[in-house]
Structures are given as C-alpha cells and as structure tokens.
C-alpha cells in the first residue's frame, strides 16, 4: 500500500476508534441504569405477568427466596416447610421506571392484608413480601407501606414483610413467562387475565 492510501485510511481508523468508544460508553451507561427489585405477592405466575407489562422493565424471573432450604424445588416450596416465598425478580431501567412506581404497582396487584394467603392460594410461600437490594430500597419500601396504610387503601392493616434479599433461587423453566406461553390455560383465563384487565397496565 502506498503512502497516499495510508494517509487516506488514517481518518477512518480514528473514526472507528471514536465510534467504538461511544458504543462502549453507551453500553456502560445502560448497565449503570439497570437495577433489580424482588417482590412476593402470591402465585408468581400472576405477579410475573403484571410486571412484564410495564415499560422500563427489562426482564422478570420467577423464583424463591426468604427461606433456609438451599436450591429448593417447586415441590419443596409446596410443602410450606422451606420458609421460602414465591417471588419475582425484576431487572428494570431506572431512567424509564422508578422503584417507587414498581412499589405502587406491587400494592395494587395483590391484597397485602391477608397473612400467608392470596385468594385461594394459602401457605407461607404465598406471603406478601418486599425483599430490598439496598438501604435506599429499604427506606422507599417502608415509606411506601406507611403511605398506603395512612391512605387507608385497605380496610385491614398491611402485613407485608420487608426484609433484605439474601439468596434468590430461580424457579424451574416451566414457571418462567408462564402467562405469555400459556395464555389459554384455565388459570391464565380465569385468574391472570382478569387481574391484568383490572390493573390496566400502561394505559
């Protein structure tokens, strides 16, 4: 390659470096904006379906936390002896949706006044719970709960557990994206769909 060709290629070389740097910084900023939230509000099929509707939510995973049994299975959870709750863990872009907004949806999406029960589902695994990932989330969760109590959104006192997240165990594959995959299943038709219609997410 002669010197003239080399000189013409130099600007493109630097443009490539600059473009690569911009892409790297953009990806870095995106990752910095990604936060997590973990909620228990009854059957995780329902809760997962609710939060998957929200703009700014990147991913929702069903799983278990709050107990002592390591690597629990769904069958273990159903015994009620593991101490774990059915929960969902959310990845969200905090520039598009706030943790406070997620908390608002959390309170609206279930009955936080029933101890260890949601509808026909009973047991400690169905308890209402917020598992915070930071001290900031802890304070926001407590303030949100106090505000809901003061506004008397419910006729009975809120019994929601607010605890630090310890270990999150992702549930079996057949529990993931349950509503999206099984929309015609009886449970989805009779329980999940009416809940989504009532909440009117993103309207």
Secondary structure, DSSP 8 states (H G I E B T S, - for coil): --HHHHHHHHHHHHHHHHHHHHHHHHHHHHHHHEEEEEEEES-HHHHHHHHHTSTTEEEEEEEEESSS-TT--HHHHHTT-S--EEEEEEEEETTTS-HHHHHHHHHHTS-TTSTTEETTEESGGG-EEEEESSHHHHHHHHHHHHHHHHTT-SSS----EEEE----EE--GGGTTHHHH-TTSHHIIIIIHHHHHHHTTT-
